[in-house]
Amino acid sequence: MQVDVGGPATADTGTDASLDAAVHLAGEILLTGATHVGPGLAATVAEVRQRLDRAGLRWPLLAVGDLEEQLAAYGQRATSYSHERLAGLVAELHARHRAVTSRCHALPAAPGAGLRARILGTREAAETPMRRARLDGLGCRLRTVGDETQVEIYFAHADSATVLVLRRPYREGGRVAGATAAQLAGGTVVTESAVRSASRTVRLATSRVAKTTVTPSQGMWTALPDALVVRDLRDLAAHLDGLPPRVVRPRVEAELVRVVEVAEVRSVHYSPGAQRLDAVVAAPAGGVATITATHTAAAPGALDAIAAALRGPVRAVAGIVGRTRGMITVEPLGFAVGDDAVVVPDLAPAGGFRVDGGPVLDEDPLRHAVGAASALLAEVPHRGLRMLPPTFAGRLRDAEQTLLRVGLRRAAASVGALREGLGPDPDDATVRLWVDAYVRLLVTAELQ
């Protein structure tokens, strides 16, 4: 644990002014609303991005870039626009600003990294050429974003003990660096043309000189660095418990992608109503986790492939780890099966595998209350504090009462403070009340 007491660690006027400008922009969007933002704001956003770039504030810069994309998506009536996404970005900029300007910080810090650097990304280069690199495919995720399907391919880079993400529009049979998505996601890439971004995305540049080769992987993922491999799920639980809130963590794309070594598959259940497959697996050194996957139109064969892989023998699963109701969960990206094979579920064709049916789990009342309140508050950056309808205060009161009924008193109090602070002429104080409430709800949802 690292504790900084006092004012900002560095009196960098240019850095602070750049961050202040980003927070002011976020506040103006919150007051005005995406539905009422005029074309003149584009110039302000561009100026803020330039200032953040000059100051080297990578994480706020990426947040403002995403904010700009959301506003453009709304202006174009694109389906990639999301109330929740916009609200999260506005809250993130305020939260990072608060974290570096408050008089006492108590967030875990990486060795050799100051809190300010971790929260703002001041030590991160925009891009880093990787020279000659070996990248081990850990599977992929297909997502529908707006009107297109995107593929996110995950690679383990053993030399840096990190996981990198290659994101591209997906077309079946389409190629990147001469290889298909399936070859990359389930293969081993050796390249001289990889470029890594600050957020740990990777691109494979086209070059006549630099070479890229892709060979099938044997799924020897457990030989990767210990930082990427989970053999004791109790240690992973302790690590997740010690993380600071996501809203102020480094903007690393695949920060929670891990390889979980599987000693035993204890159960497999399918919930028809939720179209969700859950499997409980045990790790060799202790602890259990639930592999969980929900059917999506983008990957119609994924559940069939997961069910088949879990019939074994399965050596390891690569996926996004997290916690739900106290249980470690893994959203699978790929499986190492048999002696030398890799299964990438999202790229598998639909099949006919069956698993035993099970009941649909009842909705968690805590999760429902937090989700409903978060969705309500996410309407504010969309509509604007200055343009909220007269009925909004009543809806806030209902959300406050629901939170109280499930025992979330502090979350209820923050929503109530926002309700009481609404008035005909909202100002910076109203902005702070919204940020207080929304950040608390985000953190509460994360802790659940």
N, C-alpha and C positions, 0 to 999 in steps of 0.2 A: 504494500500500500504506500502511495506517495501522497503527501499532504503539502500543498502550497498555501501559505498564509500571507495575507497582505494583498496589495494591488496586483495588476498584471505583472507577469514575470519579466517582461521587457517593455520598455517605454517607447515602442515603435509607433510614432505618430502616424506614419503612412499606413501601417498595418491596421491600426485601430480605426482610422478614418475610412479605410476601405470596407472594413467589417460593418462599421456604423452605416455606411451607405447601403450595404446589402440588407441590413435589418430595416432601415427606413423604407426601402423598396418593398420588402415583405409586408410591413405595416400598412403601406399605402394600398397594396392589393387587398389586404384584409378589410380595410375601411371602404374601398371602392367596389370590390367584387370583380371577378373575372367577367361577369356579364356586362359590366359597365366600363371596363378598361378601354381607353381610347387608343388610337394609333400612335399617339405621341409617347406612350410608355415604352415603345420599342427602343427608342433612342436612349432612354434612361437605363433600360436593361443592358444595352450594349456598353454603355459607359461604366456601369457597375461591374460588368464582367471584365472589362479592361483593367479597372483598378484592382480587382481581386487577383487577376493574373500577374500584374506587375508586383503586387505584394507577396506573391507566392502562396496564397491561401487556397490550397487545392480543394479542400472539402467544401467550403462555402462556394467556391467557383463552380464546382460540379452541381451543387444544389441550385444555384441561380440558372445554370444552363438547363437543368431539368424544368425549372420554373418557367423559363422562356418557352420550352417545348410544350408545356401544358397550356400556356396562354395561346400559343399558335394553334394548337390542336382545337381549343375551344373556338377560336376565330374561324377555323376551317370546318367546324362542326364534325371533326374527326372522332371516331369511336375510341381513340386512344386517350381522350380527355377523361379525367376522373376527379370527382369532388374530393375523394379521400386522398388521392395522390397530391393534388394541389395543396390541400390542408396540411399534409405531412411535411411538404417542402417549406411552407411558411413557418410552421412550428419548428422545424429543424434549424432554420437560420436564427430564429430567436433563441433557441436552446443553446446553440453553439456560442452565441454572443454572451449569454448569461453565464455559461460555464467558464469562460475566460475572463470575465470582468467581475465576477463575484469575489468576495474577499476571502473565501475559504473554499478550497477544492479538496475533495477526498475521493478521487477516482483512481482505480488501479492504473498504473503506468507501466509501459514496457521498459525493460532495462535500457538505460541510456536515452530515453525519450521523455522530454518534458511534457506536462499536461497540455500546454498551449500548442506544442507541435502536434500532439496526437489529435487534439480536438479540431485544429485548423488545417492540418496537413502541410505545415510549412516546410517540412524536410523532404517532401515528395517531388520528384521531377515529373514534369508533364508526361514525358515518354522516355523509355530507356531501351536502347537496342540490346538484344540479348546475346549477340555474337552467335556462338555455336551452342544450341540448347537441345536437350532431350526432354520431351513432353510426353507423359504417359496419359492416354485417354482414360477418363473415369466415367464415361457415359455422357448423356446429354438430356436436355429438357426441351420439348417443343411447346411453344406458347403462341396463342392467338393474340396479336397486338393490333388493335384496330381492324383493318381489313386484310392483314397479312399474317402469315405464320412465320415465326422466328425460331431458329434453333440456337440454343446455348450449349456449346460443347465445353466440357470441363477437363482441364489438364492438370496433372500433378507435375510440378517442377521441383525435382528432388534437390537440386543444388541450392535453392533458396527456401526449401520446405514450405512452399506456398502452392495454392491452387489458382489457376488462371482460367479466364473465361473467354471463349471466342464466340461472338454473337453475329449472326448473319441472317438475312431473309432465307427462308427454307423453300427449296424446290427439290422434289424427289429427283435424284440423279444429278443435281447441281454439284459443282465442284469448287473447292477452295484449295489453292496451291496444288492442283492436279488430283485431289482426292475427294471422295464423297463424304458427306457428314457421317455415314456409318463407319467408313474406314478411319476417320479421325477420332470419333468417339470411342471406338473399340480397338484403337491401334496405338502404336508408338511412333512418335514424330521426332525426327532429328532434323533440325533446321538451322540455317545460318541467317534467316531473314525475319525472325520474330522480333516484334516490338511490343514492349509491355507498357501499359498506361499506369498512371498513379493509382487508379482504382482496381488494378490487377486484371483489366481486360487485356487481351492479346490479339494482335493481328499478324497475319503471315504476309509480309510484303512480297510483291512480285519483283523478281530480279533475275537478270540473265546470268549473273555471276554467282549469287548465293543460291545454294541448293537446299531443297526440302525433300526428305524421303519419309514415306509412311509404310510401316510394316505391321502385320497383325500382332496384337498383344496377347500374351499368355496369361494376363491377369495376375501377375506376381506383385500385387499391390501391397501386401504385408511387408515387403522388403523396402518400402518407402520410409522416409524419415519418421521417427517416433511422433513428431508434432502432427503428422497427418494421419496416423494409424491409431485406432482405439482398440485396445485389448482388454481394458477394464472400464466398463461403462460407469462405474462409481466415480472414477477419476474425471470422466467427461462431465458427469453431473456437477461435480465440484467446480470445474472450469466454467460451465455455463452460469452457475450461481454467482460467480465472481465477476462476470462481465458488467461493465457500465451500461446504462440504457443505450439502445440502438441509436437513438436520436442524436447522440453526441459521440458515438464510436467512429473510428476511421471508416471512410466510405470504401470498404474493400468488398468487391462483388461476391466473392465466394468464401467469405471469412469462416463460415460454419459448414463447409463441405469437408467431410472426413471419410476415411475408409474404416468401416467397422468390421473387425474380424468376427466370423460367426463360428461358434462351437456347436450350436444346436438350434434347430428350428422347433420351437415348442408348440406352436399352434398357428393355424391359418384360418381366418374367418372373412366372409364376404357379407356386407350389408347391402341388400338389393335396393332398398329405398334411397340410401345415400350414395349408391354405386361406388362403395369404398371397400378396399381390401386392407385388412390389418393382419399382421403376422408378428408374433412375439418370438424374439431370438435372444439367445444367451451368448455372451462373450466369453472367451476362454479363461480370462483372469477374474471374472466376476461381473455381476450385474446383467440386467435384461433391458431390451429396448423394443419398441413397437415400430416395425416397418409399416408405413401407412401410405396408400396411394388412392387417389380418386379418379374415376374415369373422366376423360376430357375428349372432346371431338377432335382436337389436334392430334391425339395419340390413341386411336381406337383400339390398338392391340396391346397397349401397355399392361393392363391388368392380367391378360392371358399370359403374357411373357413372364410377369412377376410370379404368378402362381406356378408356372412350370419351373422357374429357377428355384423356387423355394422347396420344390419336391426333392431337390438335391441331386448330387452333393453340392452344397454352396459353401464356398470358402470365405467370401467377404462380400459386403455390400458397400458401394460408394454412394453417398447421399448427403442431403442437407439435414444436419442434426438440430434438434431443438427440444423444448420441454412443453408438455401439455398435461395438466392435472397431475404434475409431479412425476410423470413418466417420460423417459427419454424417447423421442420419436426420430425416425429417419425417413425422409422423403427420398425414395431411391432414384438414382441416376443410372446405375449400372451394377451388374453382379459378376463376380468371378466364380465360375462354376466348374465342376469336374476337375481335371488335372491342369488344363491349359486353355480354357475358353472364357470369353467375355460375352455377356448378354446386355444389350442396350434396349430396355423396354420401350421407350418412346418411339423407337424406329422399327419396332416389330410389327408384322402384319397381324390383323385380327385373326384369332384362332378359336378353338372350341374347348379350351380347358375349363374345368369346373372346380369350385371349392365349396365347402359346406356353407350353407346359408346361416345367417345369424340375425338377431334383432337389430333394428336401427337404434342407436343410443339416443336417449332423451337429451334435449337441448340443455346445456349447462346454464342455469339461471344467472350465474355471475357473468359468464361469457356473453349471454344475451343482453344483459343490462349494460355492460361496458360497450358492446358493439352498437347497440341502439343509440346510446348517448354520443359515441364517437361519430356515428353517421349524421346525427343531428348537428353537432358542432362543425362537421365538415361542410355543411351547407353555407356556413358563414363566409369563407373566402370566395365561394361561388357567387353568392348574392351580394355580399358587402355589408359591413356593419351599418352603413348609412341607409341601406335599402331593405332591411329586414321587415317582413310583414308584421302587422299588429299581433298576430297569433303566435309569433315565435316565442314570446316570453312564457306563454302557457305551455308550449311544448317543452321548454326548458324545465318548467316546474314538474311536468310529468316525468321527465328523465331523472330529475333530482330525487323524486319520490321513489322511483324504481331502484335507483342506486342505494337509497337508504334501506329499502326493504331487504336487499340482499347483503346488507352489512358494510357497504363501501361508503363509510361516512365522509372520509376526506374527499373522495371523488365527488360525492353529492354536494359537499360544501363548496367546492370549486365551481361546480355548475350553478349552484345557487348564487354565488357571488357574481358570476357573469350575468345571471338574470337580473339581479338587483342593480347591476351597474349599467344596464342598457338604458338609453335615453334618446331624446330627439337629436342630440348633437354628440355622437361618439367621438372619442379622442384617443390619445396614446394610453390613457389609463384603461379605457375599454379594451384596447388591443392587448394590454398586459393581462387583463382578466381572462380573455379568450385563450391566450397562450398558457396561462396557469392551468386552466381546465383541460385544454386539449393535450398538453404534454403529460399531465397526470393520467389521463385516460390511456394515452399511448403506452406509458410505462406500466400501468395496471394490466393492460392487455398482454404486454410482453411477459410480465411476471406470472400470469396465469398459464 
